[in-house]
């Protein structure tokens, strides 16, 4: 009798399973609302599948859309069908692993990501999510190794802006530190390798030659700048010209003395006014030299021809 008990128990469980109602299939279809863009996409995918029910790409997309609505059982069934129809792609397996992550079933997720990376070793996201599932299961060393493989191309999978799960891992610093030397070597390869004909592969490693930029006026000689300076607008007001100073002891009708060298205005021909500030006083004391190019430094004041008698205010003028 004791030998029959396991056999009778198995028969009883099989009978109970047959008597219980099977889970409903395609339960999500009862909740579709054509007015919602997400559900409209599901209906369009179903319409396309009606013409080709064995399209693995459409089934993969449908499984993702259904999973977004939380119908995980239907999503997993659809993704499993897509993975069986096309064994050259790992997308359905990867997406099924994501569904298990959403459900909190990390062991099942690990199995799906393992299948995805075996089917397509270059699916770096599958490697990263495999590391994440291992980390959640407490397998730290296995998680680090999977994370390292995912960094074969770049480190963007550890960017939380691109991968929301990156904010939940505690192994980022360790993985980046342990892979630093290899990542640095890969980054330097395009600059250090010696090709027999580098021009043939130039587009693979660096940007191609760009069209030369037209030469622009530089604000200062010898200083490069990308800013194109517009010419100043023509003056709209009265044009101010310099007036040669009258010689001392001369008259207004006497011709001005000619000189081959630069001339300057001592500032004593203009009486100070009450509105003149320190800036105007300085302009009178240190005038600008009138050189042929219009540029120059103020010359030293001439030696006085007679002693300067201080005025009531103590000034020298």
Secondary structure as UniProt FT lines:
FT   HELIX           2..19
FT   HELIX           27..31
FT   TURN            34..35
FT   HELIX           37..51
FT   TURN            53..54
FT   HELIX           56..68
FT   TURN            69..70
FT   HELIX           72..85
FT   TURN            87..88
FT   HELIX           91..103
FT   HELIX           106..119
FT   TURN            121..122
FT   HELIX           124..136
FT   TURN            137..138
FT   HELIX           140..150
FT   TURN            151..152
FT   HELIX           156..158
FT   TURN            160..162
FT   HELIX           164..168
FT   HELIX           172..178
FT   HELIX           180..192
FT   TURN            196..197
FT   HELIX           198..201
FT   HELIX           202..205
FT   TURN            221..222
FT   TURN            248..249
FT   TURN            252..253
FT   TURN            268..269
FT   TURN            274..275
FT   HELIX           278..285
FT   TURN            292..293
FT   TURN            312..313
//
